[in-house]
Amino acid sequence: LTAFVDRTVLNHAGKDVTKMFLDIHKGVKYEQYLRPEAYIGDLGIDPDLMTDEFWHALRKARIVEVKESIKHLQEELKAHPAAAASSVLDLLHDQSIDVDLKAKVQSLETQKRVALDAEDFPKAQDIKAKLDALLASANVNLATSQGVVSGGIPLSEVARHNKPHDLWIALNGVVYDLTDFLQYHPEQRNSILAWAGRDASPMWNKIPGRFPSTTWMEFYMRPEARMGEVGPEPKKDTNTALLEELRAELRRLEGPSDEDVQAMKAAGAAPKAAEGGAGSEEARFPKLKGITGGRELPFFTRAEVAKHTAGAEPYMILHNRVYDLKPLLGSHPGGDDILLARAGTDATKEFELFEH
């Protein structure tokens, strides 16, 4: 507004005067006062200049918007909210679910995740069976897997099989089931788990002799591991696809609820009480209590971690755990740049890919 300077303009320079302008000049467009050359760009948000209070206010406002959009889409789909859920996580974030059912589902799902973390796959399968029976008795049907179909296996189906006990990988247009291989070759788990549920073709022959490469395939791959060829993605209703995106965004914005945190702690303590602590985290890592000072570590949302990118307090996510990288700065063999470049992000895939 350099060419339009007067006392009123100077008193409000550098401020957002939208509300005042609309109150005084009701029904008047900006273009009647300002020339086109006065426009210099849209207002952006610099996260470095944002206070935590303002950032959380924006996050909460977006959560309200997403929930309203989800409610509207569910009404358009004319289905029970739980029936449209594509996963247990979607189910747990659905506010319309019966409270008792949600508590039971949360407990079983958390117990299953604890069993998987301890690599107790038989126990995880038993818990999953109980969870499926519970959902069936409540007439709740999650979106089913596409499976192996005549047109090939879509990558969205491959993405469902991304756990050590259920592991598919796409490679050069073919889908392989490497679950059994991983059980008998634990020394190669890192490079394979890094691509679990994904297309590993971009890494083909990047590291000769290691997965995925021609030499590795010739030596290790068995014909029975081949599931089929990669196929096109099935067509989705526009509203259904949008509903999935909004639910995923809501999970990122909300993070774990208080109920989720308590359920995780209760499920994590269950093996300790039942097995005398032999499989507990404290037993596996005896120095952990000394490092944490005996205090309970907090839960972070991914959005909170994303704010810690500077050298003063760089955070990184590895296997759903948050680490402070500051003690490594100045002593990391690969240098500080590689750490700071990934600060504030989830570096699990890169960490597993390079096996450290």
C-alpha positions as CSV (number, residue, x, y, z in Angstrom):
1,L,0.0,0.0,0.0
2,T,3.0,2.3,-0.5
3,A,1.2,4.3,-3.1
4,F,-1.9,4.6,-0.9
5,V,-0.4,5.8,2.3
6,D,-2.3,7.9,4.9
7,R,-2.5,8.0,8.7
8,T,-5.1,5.2,8.8
9,V,-3.1,2.9,6.6
10,L,0.1,3.5,8.6
11,N,-1.7,2.8,11.9
12,H,-2.6,-0.7,10.6
13,A,0.4,-1.5,8.5
14,G,1.7,-5.1,9.0
15,K,-1.7,-6.3,10.4
16,D,-4.7,-8.3,9.2
17,V,-7.5,-5.7,8.7
18,T,-9.9,-8.0,6.9
19,K,-12.6,-7.8,9.7
20,M,-12.3,-4.0,10.1
21,F,-12.5,-3.5,6.3
22,L,-15.6,-5.6,6.0
23,D,-17.2,-3.8,9.0
24,I,-16.6,-0.4,7.5
25,H,-17.0,-1.1,3.8
26,K,-19.9,-3.6,3.8
27,G,-20.6,-5.0,0.4
28,V,-17.5,-3.2,-1.2
29,K,-14.9,-5.3,-3.0
30,Y,-11.2,-4.6,-2.4
31,E,-10.7,-4.1,-6.2
32,Q,-12.7,-0.8,-5.9
33,Y,-9.9,0.6,-3.7
34,L,-6.8,-1.2,-4.8
35,R,-5.1,-1.4,-8.1
36,P,-4.1,-4.9,-9.5
37,E,-0.4,-4.1,-9.1
38,A,-0.8,-3.6,-5.4
39,Y,-1.5,-7.4,-5.0
40,I,1.9,-9.1,-4.1
41,G,0.8,-12.6,-3.1
42,D,-1.4,-14.8,-0.9
43,L,-0.9,-15.1,2.9
44,G,1.1,-18.1,3.9
45,I,1.7,-19.6,7.3
46,D,5.3,-19.9,8.5
47,P,5.4,-22.7,11.2
48,D,8.7,-21.2,12.6
49,L,6.8,-18.0,13.5
50,M,3.8,-19.8,14.9
51,T,3.3,-20.2,18.7
52,D,2.4,-23.6,20.1
53,E,-1.0,-22.2,21.2
54,F,-1.8,-20.9,17.7
55,W,-0.6,-24.1,16.0
56,H,-2.8,-26.2,18.3
57,A,-5.8,-23.9,17.7
58,L,-5.4,-24.4,14.0
59,R,-5.1,-28.2,14.5
60,K,-8.3,-28.3,16.6
61,A,-10.2,-26.2,14.1
62,R,-9.2,-28.6,11.3
63,I,-10.2,-31.6,13.5
64,V,-13.7,-30.1,13.7
65,E,-13.8,-29.5,10.0
66,V,-12.7,-33.1,9.2
67,K,-15.2,-34.6,11.6
68,E,-18.0,-32.5,10.0
69,S,-16.9,-33.6,6.5
70,I,-16.8,-37.3,7.6
71,K,-20.3,-37.0,9.1
72,H,-21.6,-35.5,5.9
73,L,-20.1,-38.1,3.7
74,Q,-21.4,-40.9,5.9
75,E,-24.9,-39.5,5.5
76,E,-24.4,-39.4,1.8
77,L,-23.3,-43.0,1.7
78,K,-26.5,-43.9,3.6
79,A,-24.7,-46.6,5.6
80,H,-23.9,-47.3,9.2
81,P,-20.7,-45.4,10.0
82,A,-19.0,-48.6,11.2
83,A,-20.0,-50.4,8.0
84,A,-17.9,-48.0,5.9
85,A,-14.8,-48.3,8.0
86,S,-11.9,-49.9,6.2
87,S,-9.8,-50.8,9.2
88,V,-10.0,-51.2,13.0
89,L,-8.3,-47.8,13.4
90,D,-11.1,-46.1,11.4
91,L,-13.6,-47.9,13.7
92,L,-11.9,-46.6,16.8
93,H,-12.0,-43.0,15.6
94,D,-15.7,-43.2,14.8
95,Q,-17.6,-41.3,17.5
96,S,-20.9,-43.0,16.7
97,I,-19.7,-46.5,17.8
98,D,-21.1,-48.0,20.9
99,V,-18.8,-47.1,23.8
100,D,-18.6,-50.6,25.2
101,L,-17.9,-52.1,21.8
102,K,-15.2,-49.5,21.2
103,A,-13.5,-50.3,24.6
104,K,-13.5,-54.0,23.8
105,V,-12.1,-53.5,20.3
106,Q,-9.5,-51.1,21.6
107,S,-8.3,-53.6,24.2
108,L,-8.0,-56.5,21.8
109,E,-6.3,-54.3,19.1
110,T,-3.7,-53.0,21.6
111,Q,-3.0,-56.5,22.9
112,K,-2.5,-57.7,19.3
113,R,0.0,-54.9,18.7
114,V,1.9,-55.7,21.9
115,A,2.1,-59.4,20.8
116,L,3.3,-58.4,17.4
117,D,5.9,-56.1,18.9
118,A,7.2,-59.0,21.0
119,E,7.0,-61.1,17.8
120,D,4.6,-63.6,19.4
121,F,2.8,-64.3,16.2
122,P,0.6,-67.2,17.3
123,K,-0.7,-65.1,20.2
124,A,-1.4,-62.2,17.8
125,Q,-3.3,-64.5,15.5
126,D,-5.4,-65.8,18.4
127,I,-6.2,-62.2,19.5
128,K,-7.1,-61.3,15.9
129,A,-9.5,-64.2,15.8
130,K,-11.2,-62.9,19.0
131,L,-11.4,-59.5,17.5
132,D,-13.0,-60.8,14.3
133,A,-15.5,-62.8,16.3
134,L,-16.4,-59.7,18.3
135,L,-17.0,-57.5,15.2
136,A,-19.1,-60.3,13.6
137,S,-21.3,-60.6,16.7
138,A,-21.8,-56.8,16.6
139,N,-22.7,-56.9,12.8
140,V,-19.7,-54.7,12.0
141,N,-18.1,-55.5,8.7
142,L,-14.8,-53.9,7.8
143,A,-13.8,-53.4,4.1
144,T,-12.6,-56.8,2.9
145,S,-9.3,-57.6,1.2
146,Q,-9.3,-57.7,-2.6
147,G,-7.0,-60.8,-2.5
148,V,-5.6,-62.4,-5.6
149,V,-8.0,-61.7,-8.5
150,S,-7.9,-62.6,-12.2
151,G,-6.9,-59.0,-13.1
152,G,-3.8,-59.1,-10.8
153,I,-3.1,-57.9,-7.3
154,P,-3.5,-54.1,-6.8
155,L,-0.8,-52.4,-4.8
156,S,-3.5,-51.3,-2.3
157,E,-3.9,-54.9,-1.5
158,V,-0.2,-55.5,-1.2
159,A,-0.1,-52.6,1.3
160,R,-2.3,-54.5,3.7
161,H,0.3,-57.2,4.1
162,N,3.1,-55.2,5.7
163,K,3.8,-57.0,9.0
164,P,6.5,-59.6,9.8
165,H,3.8,-62.3,10.2
166,D,2.1,-61.3,6.9
167,L,4.5,-59.8,4.4
168,W,4.0,-59.2,0.7
169,I,6.3,-57.2,-1.6
170,A,5.9,-56.2,-5.2
171,L,8.9,-56.4,-7.4
172,N,9.2,-55.8,-11.1
173,G,5.5,-56.3,-11.7
174,V,5.2,-59.4,-9.6
175,V,3.9,-59.9,-6.0
176,Y,5.8,-62.2,-3.6
177,D,4.8,-63.5,-0.2
178,L,8.0,-63.5,1.9
179,T,6.4,-64.3,5.2
180,D,7.9,-67.8,5.6
181,F,11.3,-66.6,4.2
182,L,11.5,-64.0,6.9
183,Q,10.8,-66.5,9.7
184,Y,13.7,-68.7,8.6
185,H,16.1,-65.9,7.5
186,P,16.0,-63.3,10.4
187,E,19.4,-62.0,9.4
188,Q,17.8,-60.4,6.3
189,R,14.7,-59.0,8.1
190,N,15.8,-55.3,8.0
191,S,16.2,-54.9,4.2
192,I,13.0,-56.9,3.6
193,L,10.8,-55.2,6.3
194,A,11.8,-51.8,4.8
195,W,9.8,-52.7,1.8
196,A,7.0,-54.7,3.4
197,G,3.7,-53.9,1.7
198,R,5.3,-51.8,-1.0
199,D,6.8,-51.9,-4.5
200,A,10.6,-52.5,-4.1
201,S,11.3,-52.1,-7.8
202,P,13.1,-48.7,-7.4
203,M,15.8,-50.5,-5.4
204,W,16.3,-53.3,-7.9
205,N,20.1,-54.2,-8.2
206,K,21.1,-51.0,-6.3
207,I,23.0,-53.2,-3.9
208,P,24.3,-56.3,-5.7
209,G,23.8,-59.5,-3.8
210,R,21.3,-58.1,-1.4
211,F,17.6,-57.8,-1.5
212,P,16.3,-56.9,-4.0
213,S,18.8,-57.9,-6.7
214,T,19.2,-60.5,-9.5
215,T,21.7,-62.5,-7.4
216,W,19.5,-62.5,-4.4
217,M,16.5,-63.7,-6.4
218,E,18.4,-66.5,-8.0
219,F,19.7,-67.8,-4.7
220,Y,16.8,-67.3,-2.3
221,M,13.5,-67.0,-4.2
222,R,11.3,-70.0,-4.4
223,P,8.5,-70.5,-7.0
224,E,5.8,-70.9,-4.3
225,A,6.5,-67.4,-3.0
226,R,5.1,-65.9,-6.2
227,M,1.5,-64.7,-5.6
228,G,0.7,-63.2,-9.0
229,E,1.2,-60.1,-11.1
230,V,0.6,-56.6,-10.0
231,G,-2.8,-55.5,-11.3
232,P,-4.7,-52.2,-11.7
233,E,-6.3,-50.5,-8.7
234,P,-10.0,-51.3,-8.3
235,K,-12.4,-48.4,-9.0
236,K,-13.6,-46.6,-5.9
237,D,-16.6,-44.4,-5.4
238,T,-15.5,-40.8,-5.1
239,N,-17.1,-40.4,-1.7
240,T,-15.7,-43.6,-0.3
241,A,-12.1,-42.6,-1.4
242,L,-12.5,-39.2,0.2
243,L,-13.9,-40.7,3.4
244,E,-10.7,-42.9,3.7
245,E,-8.5,-39.8,3.1
246,L,-10.4,-37.8,5.8
247,R,-10.2,-40.6,8.3
248,A,-6.4,-41.0,7.8
249,E,-6.0,-37.2,8.2
250,L,-8.1,-37.3,11.4
251,R,-5.8,-40.0,12.9
252,R,-2.8,-37.9,12.1
253,L,-4.3,-34.8,13.6
254,E,-5.7,-36.3,16.8
255,G,-3.0,-38.8,17.7
256,P,-3.7,-41.3,20.5
257,S,-6.6,-40.4,22.7
258,D,-6.4,-40.7,26.5
259,E,-8.3,-43.9,26.2
260,D,-5.8,-45.2,23.6
261,V,-2.9,-44.3,25.9
262,Q,-4.4,-46.1,28.9
263,A,-5.3,-49.1,26.9
264,M,-1.7,-49.3,25.5
265,K,-0.3,-49.1,29.0
266,A,-2.7,-51.7,30.4
267,A,-2.0,-54.1,27.5
268,G,1.7,-53.6,27.7
269,A,1.6,-54.5,31.4
270,A,-0.4,-57.7,30.9
271,P,2.6,-59.8,29.7
272,K,4.6,-58.6,32.7
273,A,1.9,-59.7,35.2
274,A,1.3,-63.0,33.4
275,E,4.9,-64.1,32.7
276,G,6.7,-62.5,35.6
277,G,8.1,-59.7,33.4
278,A,10.3,-62.0,31.3
279,G,9.0,-60.5,28.1
280,S,8.5,-57.0,29.3
281,E,10.3,-54.0,28.0
282,E,12.0,-53.5,31.3
283,A,13.4,-57.1,31.3
284,R,14.6,-56.8,27.7
285,F,16.2,-53.4,28.2
286,P,17.3,-53.3,31.9
287,K,19.0,-49.9,31.5
288,L,15.8,-48.3,30.3
289,K,14.6,-47.3,33.8
290,G,17.9,-45.7,34.6
291,I,17.8,-43.7,31.3
292,T,14.3,-42.5,31.8
293,G,14.8,-41.8,35.5
294,G,11.8,-44.0,36.3
295,R,9.4,-41.6,34.8
296,E,6.7,-42.4,32.3
297,L,7.6,-41.2,28.8
298,P,5.1,-39.0,27.0
299,F,3.2,-39.6,23.8
300,F,3.9,-37.4,20.8
301,T,1.8,-36.8,17.7
302,R,3.6,-36.8,14.4
303,A,2.6,-33.1,14.0
304,E,4.4,-32.3,17.3
305,V,7.5,-34.2,16.2
306,A,7.5,-32.3,12.8
307,K,8.1,-29.1,14.7
308,H,11.5,-30.3,16.1
309,T,13.7,-29.9,13.1
310,A,16.4,-27.5,14.4
311,G,19.7,-28.5,15.8
312,A,18.7,-27.2,19.3
313,E,16.1,-30.0,19.7
314,P,15.9,-32.4,16.7
315,Y,13.5,-35.3,17.0
316,M,13.1,-38.4,14.8
317,I,10.6,-41.2,14.7
318,L,11.9,-44.8,14.5
319,H,9.4,-47.7,14.7
320,N,6.7,-45.5,16.3
321,R,9.1,-44.2,18.9
322,V,10.4,-40.6,19.2
323,Y,14.1,-40.0,19.8
324,D,16.0,-36.8,20.6
325,L,19.0,-36.7,18.2
326,K,20.9,-34.0,20.1
327,P,23.3,-36.4,21.9
328,L,24.3,-37.8,18.5
329,L,25.2,-34.4,17.0
330,G,29.0,-34.1,16.6
331,S,29.6,-37.9,17.0
332,H,27.4,-39.5,14.4
333,P,29.7,-41.4,11.9
334,G,27.7,-40.2,8.9
335,G,27.8,-36.6,10.0
336,D,25.2,-34.2,11.4
337,D,23.7,-33.3,8.0
338,I,22.2,-36.7,7.4
339,L,20.5,-36.5,10.9
340,L,19.3,-33.0,10.6
341,A,17.9,-33.6,7.1
342,R,15.5,-36.2,8.5
343,A,14.8,-34.4,11.8
344,G,11.1,-34.0,12.5
345,T,10.2,-37.0,10.2
346,D,9.7,-40.8,10.4
347,A,13.0,-42.3,9.3
348,T,12.0,-45.9,9.9
349,K,12.2,-47.0,6.3
350,E,15.6,-45.4,5.7
351,F,16.9,-46.8,9.0
352,E,15.8,-50.4,8.1
353,L,17.0,-50.1,4.5
354,F,20.6,-49.5,5.6
355,E,20.3,-51.9,8.5
356,H,21.3,-49.6,11.3
